[in-house]
């Protein structure tokens, strides 16, 4: 992707890591061979939106190593604009190893990301970003957890996107082990969510961040802080929306899509985000956005990879025309 091409309409930022997935079930200590992929909640959403035809720009850092080159090639092959993906000669690309889970259980993962190239991101990395060309910014709670400078970058991205008039989506994507304290995580992410138009927590995340129990009350917490709409992931049960519809506040719930064979739950929430964000950017209704989010989330859990189940636009159109979920 050359810098002479048009600036992307959607911006995303964070850490992409090289992912090694066990070829066989069992504890990581016993696994001898792995398949290589990329991982990162932020990149999953960026890739998903790019597959649906949006122009997506990716801002990050990778190490000056083979894993960083692999990530760049993979993202560019997915159609992402990587003009703001920097190569850091002084730090390594982050790595993640994942067990092969069975029976739909959440797989165990182990990270090797401390001091990674992406953790050294700062507002300076966004100096050349043309925010005036951006239609939308997608942000998550992962970059602000990585380091103080990454947190400064997150605030900078939110502020600049807001000033430029772009819409903003925010997924908390809690990573408690990366934060100094529960209070710091809660206060920081709640403040950032208040700068977003669309807040997309899971139900357990919302409860942990707000201290409230019901989707209605969790949504109200963020609406009171400035969000336009709150979309809550309810897992297999579906999703919940509360926000402005037709000039007045309304709420609705859409049941989930039944999945006969859950292969890997990692990436389901990112698939849901791809569905809801793309639908809202397409101008669809809140109900249609939740339906699409549920659909793509269901696709994500049927494959052994974080983003392999994310559909292209043609495939999505075909699936949305069907009355039931494909096996």
C-alpha positions as CSV (number, residue, x, y, z in Angstrom):
1,X,0.0,0.0,0.0
2,X,1.6,3.2,-1.1
3,X,1.3,6.6,0.6
4,X,0.0,8.0,-2.7
5,X,-3.2,6.1,-2.4
6,X,-6.2,7.8,-0.8
7,X,-6.2,8.0,3.0
8,X,-8.3,5.3,4.6
9,X,-11.9,5.9,5.6
10,X,-11.6,3.7,8.7
11,X,-8.8,3.9,11.2
12,X,-7.7,1.1,13.7
13,X,-4.7,0.8,15.9
14,X,-3.2,-1.5,18.5
15,X,-1.0,-4.6,18.6
16,X,-0.9,-7.3,16.0
17,X,1.0,-10.4,17.2
18,X,2.2,-13.5,15.5
19,X,0.0,-16.4,16.7
20,X,1.1,-20.0,17.0
21,X,-1.8,-22.4,17.3
22,X,-1.2,-26.0,18.5
23,X,-1.6,-28.6,15.9
24,X,-2.9,-31.1,18.5
25,X,-5.1,-30.9,21.6
26,X,-3.4,-30.9,25.0
27,X,-1.3,-28.7,27.2
28,X,1.1,-26.3,25.5
29,X,4.0,-27.9,27.3
30,X,3.3,-31.2,25.4
31,X,2.7,-29.7,21.9
32,X,5.6,-30.0,19.4
33,X,4.1,-28.4,16.3
34,X,2.1,-25.2,15.7
35,X,0.4,-23.5,12.8
36,X,1.3,-19.8,12.3
37,X,-1.3,-17.0,12.0
38,X,-1.7,-13.5,13.3
39,X,-3.7,-12.4,16.3
40,X,-5.0,-9.2,17.9
41,X,-8.5,-8.0,18.6
42,X,-7.9,-4.7,16.9
43,X,-6.5,-6.4,13.8
44,X,-9.4,-8.9,13.7
45,X,-11.9,-6.1,13.4
46,X,-9.7,-4.2,10.9
47,X,-9.4,-7.3,8.7
48,X,-13.1,-8.0,9.0
49,X,-14.1,-4.5,7.9
50,X,-11.6,-4.6,5.0
51,X,-13.0,-7.9,3.8
52,X,-16.4,-6.2,3.6
53,X,-14.9,-3.5,1.3
54,X,-14.1,-0.7,3.6
55,X,-10.8,1.2,3.3
56,X,-9.1,0.5,6.5
57,X,-5.9,2.0,7.8
58,X,-3.8,0.2,10.5
59,X,-1.5,2.1,12.9
60,X,1.0,0.1,14.9
61,X,4.6,-1.0,15.3
62,X,6.2,-4.3,14.7
63,X,9.8,-5.4,15.4
64,X,12.5,-5.4,12.7
65,X,12.2,-9.2,12.6
66,X,10.7,-12.1,10.6
67,X,7.5,-12.0,12.6
68,X,7.0,-8.3,11.9
69,X,7.5,-8.8,8.2
70,X,5.0,-11.7,8.3
71,X,2.4,-9.5,10.0
72,X,2.9,-6.7,7.5
73,X,2.6,-9.1,4.5
74,X,-0.5,-10.7,6.0
75,X,-2.3,-7.4,6.7
76,X,-1.5,-6.0,3.3
77,X,-2.7,-9.1,1.7
78,X,-6.0,-8.6,3.5
79,X,-6.2,-5.1,2.0
80,X,-5.2,-3.0,4.9
81,X,-3.4,0.3,4.4
82,X,-0.2,-0.1,6.4
83,X,1.4,3.3,5.7
84,X,1.3,3.9,9.5
85,X,2.7,0.5,10.5
86,X,6.2,1.3,11.7
87,X,9.2,-1.0,12.0
88,X,10.9,-0.7,15.4
89,X,14.6,-1.8,15.3
90,X,14.9,-1.8,19.1
91,X,12.0,-4.1,20.1
92,X,10.6,-7.4,19.1
93,X,7.2,-8.3,17.6
94,X,4.8,-9.8,20.2
95,X,4.0,-13.5,20.1
96,X,1.1,-15.6,21.4
97,X,0.7,-19.3,21.7
98,X,-2.7,-20.9,21.8
99,X,-3.8,-24.4,22.8
100,X,-6.2,-26.3,20.6
101,X,-9.3,-26.5,22.7
102,X,-12.0,-29.2,22.4
103,X,-15.7,-29.1,22.9
104,X,-16.2,-25.4,22.5
105,X,-14.1,-24.5,25.6
106,X,-12.1,-21.3,25.7
107,X,-8.5,-22.2,24.7
108,X,-5.6,-21.5,27.0
109,X,-3.2,-18.8,25.6
110,X,0.2,-17.6,26.6
111,X,1.5,-14.2,25.6
112,X,5.1,-13.0,25.0
113,X,4.5,-9.3,24.5
114,X,6.1,-7.4,27.4
115,X,8.3,-4.7,26.0
116,X,7.1,-5.4,22.4
117,X,7.4,-3.0,19.6
118,X,3.7,-2.2,19.8
119,X,4.0,-1.4,23.5
120,X,6.3,1.5,22.5
121,X,3.6,3.3,20.5
122,X,2.9,6.9,21.3
123,X,1.1,10.0,19.9
124,X,4.2,10.6,17.7
125,X,3.2,7.5,15.7
126,X,0.0,9.2,14.6
127,X,1.7,12.5,13.6
128,X,1.2,11.8,9.8
129,X,-2.4,10.5,10.1
130,X,-5.0,12.5,8.1
131,X,-7.9,12.4,10.5
132,X,-9.9,14.7,8.2
133,X,-10.2,11.9,5.7
134,X,-11.4,9.4,8.3
135,X,-15.1,8.5,8.5
136,X,-14.7,6.2,11.5
137,X,-12.3,5.2,14.2
138,X,-12.4,1.8,16.0
139,X,-10.7,1.7,19.4
140,X,-10.4,-0.9,22.1
141,X,-9.2,-1.1,25.7
142,X,-6.1,-3.1,24.8
143,X,-3.7,-0.3,23.6
144,X,-4.2,1.7,26.8
145,X,-3.3,-1.4,28.8
146,X,0.0,-2.0,27.1
147,X,1.9,1.1,28.4
148,X,1.6,4.7,29.4
149,X,2.7,5.9,26.0
150,X,0.1,3.6,24.3
151,X,-2.5,5.1,26.6
152,X,-1.5,8.6,25.5
153,X,-1.8,7.4,21.9
154,X,-5.3,6.1,22.6
155,X,-6.5,9.4,24.0
156,X,-4.9,11.2,21.1
157,X,-6.7,9.0,18.5
158,X,-10.0,9.5,20.2
159,X,-9.6,13.2,20.5
160,X,-8.4,13.7,16.9
161,X,-11.2,11.6,15.5
162,X,-13.8,13.4,17.6
163,X,-12.4,16.8,16.4
164,X,-12.5,15.6,12.8
165,X,-16.2,14.6,13.1
166,X,-15.5,10.9,12.6
167,X,-17.8,8.4,14.4
168,X,-16.1,6.2,17.0
169,X,-16.7,2.7,18.2
170,X,-15.1,1.4,21.5
171,X,-14.8,-2.2,22.6
172,X,-13.4,-2.5,26.2
173,X,-11.7,-5.8,25.4
174,X,-10.6,-6.2,29.0
175,X,-7.1,-7.5,29.7
176,X,-6.9,-7.2,33.5
177,X,-3.4,-8.7,33.8
178,X,-2.0,-5.8,31.9
179,X,-3.2,-3.1,34.2
180,X,-1.6,-1.9,37.4
181,X,-5.0,-2.1,39.3
182,X,-8.6,-2.8,38.8
183,X,-9.5,0.8,39.5
184,X,-7.1,2.1,36.9
185,X,-8.5,-0.2,34.3
186,X,-12.1,0.7,35.2
187,X,-11.6,4.4,35.4
188,X,-9.6,4.7,32.2
189,X,-11.8,2.5,30.0
190,X,-15.0,4.1,31.3
191,X,-13.7,7.5,30.5
192,X,-12.6,6.4,27.0
193,X,-16.0,4.8,26.4
194,X,-17.6,8.1,27.2
195,X,-15.8,9.6,24.1
196,X,-17.3,7.0,21.7
197,X,-20.5,7.0,19.7
198,X,-20.9,3.2,20.0
199,X,-19.8,1.2,23.0
200,X,-19.6,-2.5,22.6
201,X,-18.9,-4.4,25.9
202,X,-19.6,-8.0,26.7
203,X,-22.1,-8.4,29.5
204,X,-19.5,-9.7,32.0
205,X,-17.2,-6.8,31.0
206,X,-20.0,-4.3,31.5
207,X,-20.8,-5.6,34.9
208,X,-17.1,-5.5,35.9
209,X,-16.6,-1.9,34.6
210,X,-19.8,-0.4,35.9
211,X,-20.8,-2.4,39.0
212,X,-24.3,-2.7,37.5
213,X,-26.0,-6.0,36.6
214,X,-28.6,-5.6,33.8
215,X,-27.9,-4.7,30.2
216,X,-30.3,-1.8,30.5
217,X,-28.5,-0.3,33.5
218,X,-25.0,-0.9,32.0
219,X,-26.1,0.8,28.8
220,X,-27.5,3.7,30.8
221,X,-24.1,4.1,32.6
222,X,-22.4,4.8,29.3
223,X,-25.3,6.8,27.7
224,X,-25.1,9.1,30.7
225,X,-21.4,9.6,30.0
226,X,-21.8,10.7,26.4
227,X,-22.2,7.5,24.3
228,X,-24.9,7.6,21.6
229,X,-25.6,3.9,21.7
230,X,-24.5,0.9,23.8
231,X,-24.4,-2.6,22.2
232,X,-23.9,-5.4,24.6
233,X,-22.7,-8.9,23.7
234,X,-24.8,-11.6,25.4
235,X,-22.8,-14.6,24.1
236,X,-24.9,-17.4,22.6
237,X,-28.1,-15.6,23.8
238,X,-27.5,-12.8,21.3
239,X,-27.1,-9.0,21.8
240,X,-28.8,-5.9,23.3
241,X,-29.0,-2.4,22.1
242,X,-29.9,0.8,23.9
243,X,-29.6,4.2,22.3
244,X,-31.3,6.7,20.1
245,X,-33.8,5.4,17.5
246,X,-35.9,7.8,15.4
247,X,-35.0,10.7,17.6
248,X,-35.9,9.1,21.0
249,X,-34.3,6.5,23.2
250,X,-35.2,2.9,22.7
251,X,-33.9,-0.5,23.5
252,X,-34.1,-3.9,21.8
253,X,-32.6,-7.4,22.1
254,X,-31.9,-9.8,19.2
255,X,-31.5,-13.6,19.9
256,X,-28.3,-15.3,18.9
257,X,-27.6,-17.5,15.9
258,X,-27.6,-21.2,16.9
259,X,-24.3,-23.0,16.2
260,X,-24.2,-26.8,16.1
261,X,-20.5,-27.1,16.4
262,X,-18.4,-24.6,18.3
263,X,-14.8,-25.0,17.3
264,X,-13.0,-22.0,18.8
265,X,-14.6,-19.1,20.8
266,X,-11.6,-16.7,20.4
267,X,-12.6,-13.9,18.0
268,X,-16.3,-14.2,18.5
269,X,-16.6,-10.8,20.0
270,X,-14.5,-9.3,17.3
271,X,-16.7,-10.9,14.7
272,X,-19.7,-9.3,16.4
273,X,-18.0,-5.9,16.3
274,X,-17.3,-6.3,12.6
275,X,-21.0,-7.1,12.0
276,X,-22.4,-4.3,14.1
277,X,-20.0,-1.6,13.0
278,X,-20.2,-2.4,9.3
279,X,-24.0,-2.4,9.5
280,X,-24.2,0.9,11.2
281,X,-21.7,2.4,8.7
282,X,-23.9,0.9,5.9
283,X,-26.8,2.9,7.3
284,X,-28.8,-0.1,8.6
285,X,-31.1,-0.1,11.6
286,X,-30.1,-1.1,15.1
287,X,-32.0,-4.3,14.8
288,X,-30.2,-5.2,11.5
289,X,-26.9,-4.3,13.0
290,X,-27.4,-6.7,15.9
291,X,-28.6,-9.4,13.5
292,X,-25.4,-9.0,11.4
293,X,-23.2,-8.9,14.6
294,X,-24.8,-12.1,15.8
295,X,-24.3,-13.7,12.4
296,X,-20.6,-12.9,12.0
297,X,-20.0,-13.8,15.6
298,X,-21.5,-17.2,15.0
299,X,-19.3,-17.6,11.9
300,X,-16.2,-16.8,13.9
301,X,-16.7,-19.7,16.4
302,X,-17.0,-22.3,13.7
303,X,-13.3,-22.1,12.6
304,X,-10.0,-22.7,14.3
305,X,-8.6,-19.2,14.0
306,X,-9.3,-15.7,15.3
307,X,-10.3,-14.1,12.0
308,X,-10.5,-17.0,9.5
309,X,-14.3,-17.0,9.7
310,X,-14.8,-13.4,8.9
311,X,-16.7,-13.2,5.5
312,X,-16.2,-11.1,2.4
313,X,-19.0,-8.9,1.3
314,X,-20.3,-11.4,-1.3
315,X,-20.5,-14.2,1.3
316,X,-22.1,-11.9,3.8
317,X,-24.8,-10.9,1.3
318,X,-25.5,-14.5,0.6
319,X,-25.8,-15.5,4.2
320,X,-28.0,-12.5,5.1
321,X,-30.4,-13.6,2.4
322,X,-30.8,-17.1,4.0
323,X,-33.5,-17.8,6.6
324,X,-31.2,-19.9,8.7
325,X,-27.6,-20.2,9.7
326,X,-25.5,-22.5,7.4
327,X,-24.0,-25.6,9.0
